[in-house]
Amino acid sequence: MKRIHWILLGIITVVSFVFEMTQEPHHWWERIPGFYIYFGFIGCVAIIVISKALGKRFIQKDEDYYDVR
């Protein structure tokens, strides 16, 4: 990326943090630092684990699936 893109990205990041820290929390979980980071990570891991389990259960067949018939 060009240097101006990195500078703009840094400015936007700093402004975002300033606005986020000055905002009044509306719910109890907004008072937990980094809550949405943890929530997103746990949600992503849950989607991966559930999709792998469903894939093994409904899509994956035995090795001799076509040989038996």
N, CA, C and O atoms as CSV, one atom per row, in Angstrom:
chain,resi,resn,atom,element,x,y,z
A,1,MET,N,N,0.842,-1.188,0.000
A,1,MET,CA,C,0.000,0.000,0.000
A,1,MET,C,C,0.880,1.240,0.000
A,1,MET,O,O,2.022,1.232,0.460
A,2,LYS,N,N,0.315,2.274,-0.519
A,2,LYS,CA,C,1.053,3.527,-0.549
A,2,LYS,C,C,1.111,4.125,0.853
A,2,LYS,O,O,0.308,3.793,1.726
A,3,ARG,N,N,2.058,4.992,1.039
A,3,ARG,CA,C,2.265,5.619,2.345
A,3,ARG,C,C,1.024,6.385,2.808
A,3,ARG,O,O,0.693,6.363,3.993
A,4,ILE,N,N,0.341,7.055,1.892
A,4,ILE,CA,C,-0.851,7.824,2.266
A,4,ILE,C,C,-1.960,6.911,2.785
A,4,ILE,O,O,-2.727,7.304,3.665
A,5,HIS,N,N,-2.048,5.697,2.247
A,5,HIS,CA,C,-3.055,4.756,2.733
A,5,HIS,C,C,-2.781,4.356,4.185
A,5,HIS,O,O,-3.707,4.265,4.990
A,6,TRP,N,N,-1.513,4.120,4.517
A,6,TRP,CA,C,-1.160,3.758,5.892
A,6,TRP,C,C,-1.434,4.918,6.841
A,6,TRP,O,O,-1.897,4.712,7.963
A,7,ILE,N,N,-1.149,6.129,6.392
A,7,ILE,CA,C,-1.404,7.307,7.230
A,7,ILE,C,C,-2.900,7.463,7.477
A,7,ILE,O,O,-3.324,7.689,8.610
A,8,LEU,N,N,-3.701,7.342,6.419
A,8,LEU,CA,C,-5.154,7.443,6.578
A,8,LEU,C,C,-5.700,6.328,7.465
A,8,LEU,O,O,-6.593,6.564,8.279
A,9,LEU,N,N,-5.173,5.121,7.312
A,9,LEU,CA,C,-5.601,4.008,8.157
A,9,LEU,C,C,-5.287,4.285,9.625
A,9,LEU,O,O,-6.110,4.004,10.496
A,10,GLY,N,N,-4.110,4.829,9.906
A,10,GLY,CA,C,-3.745,5.177,11.282
A,10,GLY,C,C,-4.643,6.255,11.857
A,10,GLY,O,O,-5.063,6.162,13.010
A,11,ILE,N,N,-4.941,7.276,11.068
A,11,ILE,CA,C,-5.815,8.360,11.536
A,11,ILE,C,C,-7.216,7.829,11.821
A,11,ILE,O,O,-7.805,8.155,12.852
A,12,ILE,N,N,-7.749,7.020,10.920
A,12,ILE,CA,C,-9.085,6.458,11.121
A,12,ILE,C,C,-9.117,5.560,12.352
A,12,ILE,O,O,-10.102,5.570,13.091
A,13,THR,N,N,-8.067,4.790,12.587
A,13,THR,CA,C,-8.003,3.919,13.758
A,13,THR,C,C,-7.990,4.728,15.046
A,13,THR,O,O,-8.709,4.400,15.990
A,14,VAL,N,N,-7.182,5.778,15.095
A,14,VAL,CA,C,-7.110,6.624,16.292
A,14,VAL,C,C,-8.448,7.304,16.549
A,14,VAL,O,O,-8.919,7.332,17.686
A,15,VAL,N,N,-9.062,7.849,15.514
A,15,VAL,CA,C,-10.362,8.512,15.676
A,15,VAL,C,C,-11.411,7.510,16.145
A,15,VAL,O,O,-12.248,7.838,16.986
A,16,SER,N,N,-11.372,6.300,15.611
A,16,SER,CA,C,-12.313,5.265,16.028
A,16,SER,C,C,-12.153,4.931,17.511
A,16,SER,O,O,-13.144,4.807,18.231
A,17,PHE,N,N,-10.901,4.786,17.969
A,17,PHE,CA,C,-10.669,4.509,19.389
A,17,PHE,C,C,-11.134,5.663,20.267
A,17,PHE,O,O,-11.703,5.431,21.333
A,18,VAL,N,N,-10.905,6.891,19.844
A,18,VAL,CA,C,-11.328,8.053,20.633
A,18,VAL,C,C,-12.845,8.074,20.758
A,18,VAL,O,O,-13.370,8.278,21.853
A,19,PHE,N,N,-13.556,7.866,19.655
A,19,PHE,CA,C,-15.018,7.868,19.714
A,19,PHE,C,C,-15.549,6.695,20.520
A,19,PHE,O,O,-16.565,6.823,21.204
A,20,GLU,N,N,-14.880,5.560,20.449
A,20,GLU,CA,C,-15.339,4.395,21.195
A,20,GLU,C,C,-15.131,4.576,22.696
A,20,GLU,O,O,-15.970,4.145,23.487
A,21,MET,N,N,-14.046,5.195,23.095
A,21,MET,CA,C,-13.765,5.380,24.519
A,21,MET,C,C,-14.621,6.479,25.146
A,21,MET,O,O,-14.838,6.470,26.358
A,22,THR,N,N,-15.106,7.417,24.351
A,22,THR,CA,C,-15.914,8.504,24.912
A,22,THR,C,C,-17.395,8.195,24.887
A,22,THR,O,O,-18.188,8.968,25.425
A,23,GLN,N,N,-17.792,7.096,24.282
A,23,GLN,CA,C,-19.196,6.736,24.194
A,23,GLN,C,C,-19.659,6.125,25.516
A,23,GLN,O,O,-18.940,5.338,26.132
A,24,GLU,N,N,-20.865,6.496,25.941
A,24,GLU,CA,C,-21.437,5.927,27.158
A,24,GLU,C,C,-21.946,4.517,26.870
A,24,GLU,O,O,-22.660,4.308,25.889
A,25,PRO,N,N,-21.588,3.550,27.709
A,25,PRO,CA,C,-22.086,2.185,27.482
A,25,PRO,C,C,-23.582,2.094,27.793
A,25,PRO,O,O,-24.048,2.606,28.811
A,26,HIS,N,N,-24.320,1.439,26.905
A,26,HIS,CA,C,-25.759,1.281,27.100
A,26,HIS,C,C,-26.094,-0.037,27.791
A,26,HIS,O,O,-27.124,-0.151,28.455
A,27,HIS,N,N,-25.232,-1.020,27.635
A,27,HIS,CA,C,-25.480,-2.339,28.210
A,27,HIS,C,C,-24.284,-2.738,29.068
A,27,HIS,O,O,-23.200,-2.173,28.927
A,28,TRP,N,N,-24.480,-3.713,29.959
A,28,TRP,CA,C,-23.417,-4.099,30.890
A,28,TRP,C,C,-22.217,-4.685,30.166
A,28,TRP,O,O,-21.085,-4.513,30.619
A,29,TRP,N,N,-22.435,-5.377,29.049
A,29,TRP,CA,C,-21.308,-6.012,28.359
A,29,TRP,C,C,-20.441,-5.005,27.611
A,29,TRP,O,O,-19.309,-5.323,27.248
A,30,GLU,N,N,-20.937,-3.829,27.380
A,30,GLU,CA,C,-20.127,-2.803,26.726
A,30,GLU,C,C,-19.078,-2.224,27.675
A,30,GLU,O,O,-18.163,-1.530,27.232
A,31,ARG,N,N,-19.202,-2.499,28.964
A,31,ARG,CA,C,-18.202,-2.041,29.938
A,31,ARG,C,C,-16.992,-2.971,29.989
A,31,ARG,O,O,-15.952,-2.594,30.529
A,32,ILE,N,N,-17.110,-4.172,29.440
A,32,ILE,CA,C,-16.006,-5.133,29.429
A,32,ILE,C,C,-15.053,-4.757,28.298
A,32,ILE,O,O,-15.461,-4.726,27.137
A,33,PRO,N,N,-13.791,-4.470,28.616
A,33,PRO,CA,C,-12.848,-4.093,27.555
A,33,PRO,C,C,-12.630,-5.239,26.564
A,33,PRO,O,O,-12.334,-6.366,26.962
A,34,GLY,N,N,-12.775,-4.945,25.292
A,34,GLY,CA,C,-12.549,-5.933,24.249
A,34,GLY,C,C,-13.638,-6.980,24.125
A,34,GLY,O,O,-13.404,-8.049,23.562
A,35,PHE,N,N,-14.832,-6.691,24.643
A,35,PHE,CA,C,-15.907,-7.686,24.626
A,35,PHE,C,C,-16.231,-8.141,23.213
A,35,PHE,O,O,-16.375,-9.339,22.967
A,36,TYR,N,N,-16.347,-7.206,22.289
A,36,TYR,CA,C,-16.737,-7.570,20.929
A,36,TYR,C,C,-15.636,-8.352,20.216
A,36,TYR,O,O,-15.924,-9.130,19.307
A,37,ILE,N,N,-14.398,-8.157,20.610
A,37,ILE,CA,C,-13.304,-8.959,20.061
A,37,ILE,C,C,-13.461,-10.415,20.508
A,37,ILE,O,O,-13.387,-11.333,19.692
A,38,TYR,N,N,-13.677,-10.614,21.801
A,38,TYR,CA,C,-13.849,-11.969,22.328
A,38,TYR,C,C,-15.121,-12.613,21.780
A,38,TYR,O,O,-15.121,-13.790,21.419
A,39,PHE,N,N,-16.193,-11.844,21.720
A,39,PHE,CA,C,-17.471,-12.343,21.221
A,39,PHE,C,C,-17.341,-12.794,19.766
A,39,PHE,O,O,-17.848,-13.852,19.394
A,40,GLY,N,N,-16.672,-12.003,18.956
A,40,GLY,CA,C,-16.470,-12.359,17.556
A,40,GLY,C,C,-15.604,-13.589,17.394
A,40,GLY,O,O,-15.890,-14.447,16.560
A,41,PHE,N,N,-14.538,-13.684,18.191
A,41,PHE,CA,C,-13.648,-14.843,18.110
A,41,PHE,C,C,-14.369,-16.115,18.531
A,41,PHE,O,O,-14.275,-17.136,17.850
A,42,ILE,N,N,-15.088,-16.063,19.649
A,42,ILE,CA,C,-15.816,-17.240,20.126
A,42,ILE,C,C,-16.905,-17.628,19.127
A,42,ILE,O,O,-17.126,-18.814,18.881
A,43,GLY,N,N,-17.586,-16.634,18.551
A,43,GLY,CA,C,-18.600,-16.925,17.542
A,43,GLY,C,C,-18.010,-17.585,16.315
A,43,GLY,O,O,-18.601,-18.516,15.768
A,44,CYS,N,N,-16.856,-17.117,15.875
A,44,CYS,CA,C,-16.185,-17.696,14.709
A,44,CYS,C,C,-15.767,-19.136,14.987
A,44,CYS,O,O,-15.961,-20.012,14.145
A,45,VAL,N,N,-15.202,-19.382,16.147
A,45,VAL,CA,C,-14.800,-20.747,16.513
A,45,VAL,C,C,-16.027,-21.652,16.597
A,45,VAL,O,O,-15.977,-22.804,16.166
A,46,ALA,N,N,-17.125,-21.141,17.148
A,46,ALA,CA,C,-18.349,-21.943,17.246
A,46,ALA,C,C,-18.886,-22.298,15.864
A,46,ALA,O,O,-19.313,-23.430,15.641
A,47,ILE,N,N,-18.868,-21.344,14.931
A,47,ILE,CA,C,-19.330,-21.629,13.573
A,47,ILE,C,C,-18.466,-22.707,12.929
A,47,ILE,O,O,-18.988,-23.601,12.263
A,48,ILE,N,N,-17.156,-22.635,13.119
A,48,ILE,CA,C,-16.252,-23.626,12.531
A,48,ILE,C,C,-16.502,-25.006,13.129
A,48,ILE,O,O,-16.598,-25.990,12.395
A,49,VAL,N,N,-16.608,-25.086,14.450
A,49,VAL,CA,C,-16.806,-26.383,15.110
A,49,VAL,C,C,-18.150,-26.989,14.713
A,49,VAL,O,O,-18.225,-28.181,14.415
A,50,ILE,N,N,-19.203,-26.187,14.706
A,50,ILE,CA,C,-20.533,-26.695,14.356
A,50,ILE,C,C,-20.579,-27.136,12.900
A,50,ILE,O,O,-21.155,-28.179,12.588
A,51,SER,N,N,-19.980,-26.357,12.007
A,51,SER,CA,C,-20.009,-26.735,10.589
A,51,SER,C,C,-19.193,-28.000,10.332
A,51,SER,O,O,-19.577,-28.817,9.495
A,52,LYS,N,N,-18.084,-28.176,11.033
A,52,LYS,CA,C,-17.305,-29.409,10.878
A,52,LYS,C,C,-18.102,-30.609,11.390
A,52,LYS,O,O,-18.089,-31.673,10.771
A,53,ALA,N,N,-18.792,-30.441,12.514
A,53,ALA,CA,C,-19.590,-31.540,13.057
A,53,ALA,C,C,-20.737,-31.898,12.114
A,53,ALA,O,O,-21.006,-33.076,11.880
A,54,LEU,N,N,-21.410,-30.886,11.574
A,54,LEU,CA,C,-22.497,-31.153,10.634
A,54,LEU,C,C,-21.971,-31.787,9.349
A,54,LEU,O,O,-22.616,-32.669,8.781
A,55,GLY,N,N,-20.819,-31.346,8.895
A,55,GLY,CA,C,-20.226,-31.925,7.693
A,55,GLY,C,C,-19.867,-33.382,7.884
A,55,GLY,O,O,-20.102,-34.203,6.997
A,56,LYS,N,N,-19.300,-33.711,9.032
A,56,LYS,CA,C,-18.959,-35.111,9.303
A,56,LYS,C,C,-20.217,-35.959,9.445
A,56,LYS,O,O,-20.242,-37.120,9.037
A,57,ARG,N,N,-21.247,-35.380,10.020
A,57,ARG,CA,C,-22.479,-36.135,10.270
A,57,ARG,C,C,-23.270,-36.384,8.990
A,57,ARG,O,O,-23.731,-37.502,8.761
A,58,PHE,N,N,-23.435,-35.362,8.154
A,58,PHE,CA,C,-24.352,-35.471,7.027
A,58,PHE,C,C,-23.679,-35.591,5.661
A,58,PHE,O,O,-24.284,-36.143,4.742
A,59,ILE,N,N,-22.468,-35.104,5.493
A,59,ILE,CA,C,-21.850,-35.074,4.170
A,59,ILE,C,C,-20.808,-36.168,3.994
A,59,ILE,O,O,-20.794,-36.843,2.964
A,60,GLN,N,N,-19.940,-36.355,4.975
A,60,GLN,CA,C,-18.845,-37.317,4.843
A,60,GLN,C,C,-19.389,-38.747,4.869
A,60,GLN,O,O,-20.211,-39.100,5.714
A,61,LYS,N,N,-18.917,-39.550,3.935
A,61,LYS,CA,C,-19.335,-40.953,3.848
A,61,LYS,C,C,-18.165,-41.859,4.222
A,61,LYS,O,O,-17.017,-41.417,4.263
A,62,ASP,N,N,-18.463,-43.122,4.494
A,62,ASP,CA,C,-17.415,-44.097,4.793
A,62,ASP,C,C,-16.525,-44.301,3.573
A,62,ASP,O,O,-16.916,-43.990,2.448
A,63,GLU,N,N,-15.322,-44.828,3.805
A,63,GLU,CA,C,-14.381,-45.046,2.708
A,63,GLU,C,C,-14.909,-46.051,1.691
A,63,GLU,O,O,-14.652,-45.906,0.496
A,64,ASP,N,N,-15.637,-47.057,2.138
A,64,ASP,CA,C,-16.146,-48.080,1.219
A,64,ASP,C,C,-17.608,-47.828,0.834
A,64,ASP,O,O,-18.326,-48.777,0.518
A,65,TYR,N,N,-18.046,-46.612,0.854
A,65,TYR,CA,C,-19.445,-46.269,0.570
A,65,TYR,C,C,-19.850,-46.723,-0.829
A,65,TYR,O,O,-20.926,-47.297,-1.000
A,66,TYR,N,N,-19.010,-46.477,-1.829
A,66,TYR,CA,C,-19.349,-46.839,-3.201
A,66,TYR,C,C,-19.031,-48.303,-3.511
A,66,TYR,O,O,-19.578,-48.853,-4.467
A,67,ASP,N,N,-18.179,-48.934,-2.743
A,67,ASP,CA,C,-17.827,-50.330,-2.981
A,67,ASP,C,C,-18.913,-51.288,-2.504
A,67,ASP,O,O,-19.057,-52.375,-3.064
A,68,VAL,N,N,-19.665,-50.916,-1.503
A,68,VAL,CA,C,-20.673,-51.789,-0.910
A,68,VAL,C,C,-21.824,-52.003,-1.880
A,68,VAL,O,O,-22.373,-53.103,-1.938
A,69,ARG,N,N,-22.193,-51.019,-2.619
A,69,ARG,CA,C,-23.350,-51.115,-3.515
A,69,ARG,C,C,-23.072,-51.953,-4.676
A,69,ARG,O,O,-23.941,-52.136,-5.528
